[in-house]
Amino acid sequence: MLKNEVCLTNDEKQKLISMANEIRIDILKMVYNAKSGHIGGAFSSVELLLTLFSKSLNHKKKNDVDFFYRDRFILSKGHASALYYAILVQFGYLKKEELLTFRQLGSKLQGHPSKKFLDCIEISTGSLGQGLSIANGVALGLKLDKNESSKVFVLLGDGELQEGSVWESIMSASHNKLNNIIAIVDKNNLQIDGKTDDVMSLSNLSQKFESFNWNVYEINGHNYDQIYQAYEKAKLSKEKPTCIIANTQKGYGVSFMNGNKDWHGKAPNVDEYNKAVEELR
């Protein structure tokens, strides 16, 4: 756990709470309109991504003069694309009306983020287990370019950590002393087939990452102060990559979705949609 070294003001937190509710409603609208998508793992990561883009990620647009020195973000759990698109709207990279084209034929907003359609993202993602490998390559490239200021943030799902390629990447990041890598694990303990512990137990993740010589911070992934503190501390690492293990709840924010694996990848019907929106308003 982290000491309360940096905290957000009450006004900042209230603004984030309001934005988080709006983002969750946008996610619901997208998935409801498309009749497909992934709500559970998108909802569990809202606070993580919102705090990152609001407070800790140095994100830039391509016409900014210091674009090269931006931080990079990679959504390894690409099925949470609805969340990513809603975030991009909040920070001026997409227009709000584009969200209702989600998962439509020819839309820029495909089921998984695609660089072919969106030049404001770093990389196409969706094949689970690949995001951290890509992040390692980006981080190595930044070091070769003598760019010491940019960080590479990558959001992974806990079920995704059952992929062996992730652990090769974890080993590689440590071996190459990629202190510019910050991995965020959305540990909501559920995947499409049920509990992660039942499908393939991850056991003690903190000990696993530490044994690979990573810095590790374990936090409440819905607590804005803890999230912000972890990000800011991770950015100060001198020699090691950092993993932030965020304990979250799948479907967080809506009572009947919270902690329910059935909401991993299905769309709500009209009654469920209306009830969920009502809870978030």
C-alpha positions in Angstrom: 0.0 0.0 0.0 1.0 3.6 -0.5 1.3 6.4 2.0 -0.8 9.4 1.5 2.0 11.4 -0.2 -0.2 13.1 -2.8 -3.9 13.5 -2.7 -6.5 15.0 -5.0 -8.7 17.9 -3.7 -12.4 17.2 -3.0 -13.3 19.4 -6.0 -11.0 17.3 -8.2 -12.6 14.1 -7.0 -16.1 15.3 -7.4 -15.3 16.3 -11.0 -13.8 12.8 -11.7 -16.9 11.1 -10.1 -19.2 13.1 -12.4 -17.0 12.3 -15.4 -16.9 8.6 -14.5 -20.8 8.5 -14.4 -20.9 10.2 -17.8 -18.4 7.7 -19.2 -20.3 4.7 -17.9 -23.5 6.0 -19.5 -21.6 6.5 -22.8 -20.4 2.9 -22.5 -23.9 1.7 -21.9 -25.2 3.6 -24.9 -22.6 2.3 -27.2 -23.1 -1.4 -26.2 -26.9 -1.1 -26.1 -27.0 0.6 -29.6 -24.5 -2.0 -31.1 -26.2 -4.9 -29.3 -22.8 -6.2 -28.5 -19.7 -5.3 -26.5 -18.0 -5.6 -23.2 -19.4 -3.7 -20.3 -18.1 -5.5 -17.2 -14.4 -5.1 -17.8 -14.9 -1.6 -19.2 -16.7 -0.5 -16.0 -14.1 -2.0 -13.8 -11.4 0.2 -15.4 -13.2 3.5 -15.6 -11.5 5.1 -12.6 -8.1 3.8 -13.6 -8.2 5.2 -17.1 -10.0 8.5 -16.2 -7.4 9.3 -13.5 -4.6 8.4 -15.8 -5.8 10.7 -18.7 -6.9 13.5 -16.3 -3.9 13.7 -13.9 -0.9 11.6 -14.8 -0.6 10.8 -18.6 1.2 13.4 -20.6 -1.0 12.9 -23.7 -0.6 15.1 -26.8 -2.2 15.6 -30.2 -0.1 15.1 -33.4 0.1 18.9 -34.1 1.6 19.7 -30.7 5.2 20.7 -31.0 6.3 18.4 -28.2 4.3 15.4 -29.5 7.4 13.2 -29.5 7.8 13.6 -25.7 4.2 12.5 -25.0 3.6 9.5 -22.8 2.2 6.4 -24.6 -0.9 4.4 -23.6 -1.6 0.9 -24.8 -4.9 -0.8 -24.1 -3.8 -4.4 -23.9 -7.3 -5.6 -22.9 -8.6 -4.3 -26.2 -12.2 -5.7 -25.6 -12.6 -2.7 -23.2 -12.6 -0.5 -26.3 -15.9 1.2 -25.4 -14.2 2.7 -22.3 -11.2 3.9 -24.4 -13.5 5.6 -26.9 -15.5 7.3 -24.2 -12.2 8.5 -22.6 -11.0 9.8 -26.0 -14.2 11.8 -26.3 -13.7 13.4 -22.8 -10.3 14.6 -23.8 -11.1 15.9 -27.3 -9.7 13.1 -29.5 -13.2 12.0 -30.8 -16.6 13.7 -31.1 -19.4 12.6 -28.9 -21.7 11.7 -31.8 -19.2 9.2 -33.1 -19.8 6.9 -30.1 -23.1 5.6 -31.6 -21.2 4.2 -34.6 -19.5 1.8 -32.2 -19.1 -1.7 -33.8 -20.9 -0.6 -36.9 -19.6 -1.6 -40.4 -17.1 1.0 -41.6 -17.0 2.9 -38.3 -13.7 4.2 -36.8 -14.8 2.7 -33.5 -14.3 -1.0 -34.1 -14.9 -3.7 -31.4 -11.1 -3.5 -30.7 -9.1 -0.3 -31.2 -7.6 -0.2 -34.7 -4.8 2.1 -35.8 -6.2 1.8 -39.3 -9.2 3.9 -38.4 -7.9 5.9 -35.4 -4.6 7.8 -35.7 -4.9 9.1 -32.2 -4.1 5.7 -30.6 -0.7 4.2 -30.4 -1.4 0.7 -31.7 -4.1 -1.7 -32.7 -4.9 -4.1 -29.8 -7.3 -7.0 -29.0 -5.3 -10.2 -29.2 -4.9 -10.8 -25.4 -1.4 -11.2 -24.1 0.3 -8.9 -26.7 0.0 -5.4 -25.2 3.0 -5.6 -22.8 5.3 -7.0 -25.5 4.4 -4.1 -27.7 4.9 -1.7 -24.8 8.4 -3.2 -24.2 9.3 -2.5 -27.8 8.0 1.1 -27.5 9.9 1.6 -24.2 13.1 0.3 -25.7 12.7 2.5 -28.7 12.3 5.6 -26.5 15.5 4.7 -24.7 17.4 4.3 -28.0 16.1 7.7 -29.0 17.4 9.2 -25.7 13.9 10.1 -24.7 14.0 9.8 -20.9 10.9 11.7 -20.1 8.2 9.7 -21.9 6.5 6.8 -20.0 4.6 3.8 -21.5 1.4 2.9 -19.6 -0.3 -0.4 -20.5 -3.6 -1.6 -19.1 -4.0 -5.4 -18.8 -6.8 -7.6 -17.5 -6.1 -10.2 -14.8 -7.4 -13.0 -17.0 -5.0 -11.9 -19.6 -2.1 -12.7 -17.3 -2.9 -16.4 -17.9 -1.2 -15.9 -21.2 2.4 -17.1 -21.2 3.6 -14.3 -23.5 2.8 -11.8 -20.7 5.3 -13.4 -18.4 8.0 -13.4 -21.1 7.3 -9.7 -21.4 7.5 -9.2 -17.7 10.9 -11.0 -17.6 12.1 -9.0 -20.6 11.1 -5.6 -19.1 13.0 -6.3 -15.9 16.1 -7.6 -17.8 16.2 -4.5 -19.9 15.6 -2.2 -16.9 12.7 -0.6 -18.5 11.9 1.9 -15.8 9.7 3.8 -18.3 7.1 0.9 -18.4 4.1 1.1 -16.1 1.8 -1.9 -16.2 -1.7 -1.5 -14.7 -3.5 -4.8 -14.0 -7.3 -4.5 -13.7 -7.7 -7.3 -11.1 -11.5 -7.8 -11.1 -11.1 -11.5 -10.5 -13.6 -12.5 -13.2 -13.3 -13.5 -16.8 -15.8 -14.8 -19.4 -15.7 -18.4 -18.0 -16.0 -17.4 -14.3 -13.6 -16.6 -11.5 -10.0 -16.3 -12.5 -9.0 -18.5 -9.6 -11.2 -21.3 -10.9 -10.1 -21.0 -14.5 -6.3 -20.6 -13.9 -5.3 -19.3 -10.5 -2.9 -16.3 -10.6 -2.2 -16.8 -6.9 -0.2 -13.9 -5.3 0.4 -11.4 -8.2 2.4 -9.0 -6.1 4.9 -11.7 -5.1 5.1 -12.9 -8.7 5.9 -9.4 -10.1 8.3 -8.7 -7.3 10.1 -12.0 -8.0 10.7 -10.7 -11.6 12.3 -7.6 -10.1 9.4 -5.1 -10.6 8.3 -2.4 -8.4 4.7 -3.3 -7.2 1.9 -1.2 -5.8 -1.3 -2.8 -4.9 -4.3 -0.5 -4.6 -8.1 -0.1 -4.6 -8.7 0.5 -8.3 -11.8 2.6 -7.6 -10.1 5.0 -5.1 -8.9 8.1 -6.9 -6.3 9.0 -4.3 -4.7 5.6 -4.4 -4.7 5.5 -8.2 -3.1 8.9 -8.5 -0.5 8.2 -5.8 0.5 4.9 -7.6 0.8 6.6 -11.0 2.9 9.5 -9.6 5.2 7.1 -7.6 5.6 4.8 -10.6 6.8 7.7 -12.8 9.7 8.2 -10.4 11.2 4.7 -10.8 14.9 4.8 -11.8 15.8 1.2 -12.7 12.8 -1.1 -12.6 9.5 -1.4 -14.4 6.5 -0.9 -12.2 3.2 -2.8 -11.9 0.1 -1.4 -10.3 -2.2 -4.1 -9.3 -5.6 -2.5 -9.1 -8.3 -4.4 -7.1 -11.5 -3.7 -8.9 -15.1 -5.1 -9.3 -16.3 -6.1 -12.7 -19.4 -4.1 -13.7 -18.6 -1.5 -11.0 -21.1 1.3 -10.8 -24.3 -0.5 -11.6 -25.8 -2.7 -8.8 -26.9 -5.7 -10.9 -23.7 -5.8 -13.0 -21.3 -5.4 -10.1 -19.3 -8.6 -9.6 -21.4 -10.5 -12.1 -19.5 -12.5 -14.8 -22.5 -12.6 -17.0 -21.8 -8.9 -17.9 -18.4 -9.7 -19.4 -19.6 -9.5 -22.9 -23.3 -9.0 -23.4 -25.6 -6.1 -24.3 -28.4 -5.0 -22.0 -32.0 -5.2 -23.0 -34.1 -2.0 -22.8 -35.2 -2.5 -19.2 -31.6 -3.3 -18.1 -30.3 -0.3 -20.0 -32.9 2.1 -18.5 -32.3 0.8 -15.0 -28.5 1.1 -15.3 -28.7 4.7 -16.7 -31.0 5.7 -13.9 -28.5 4.4 -11.3 -25.7 6.4 -12.9 -27.6 9.7 -13.1 
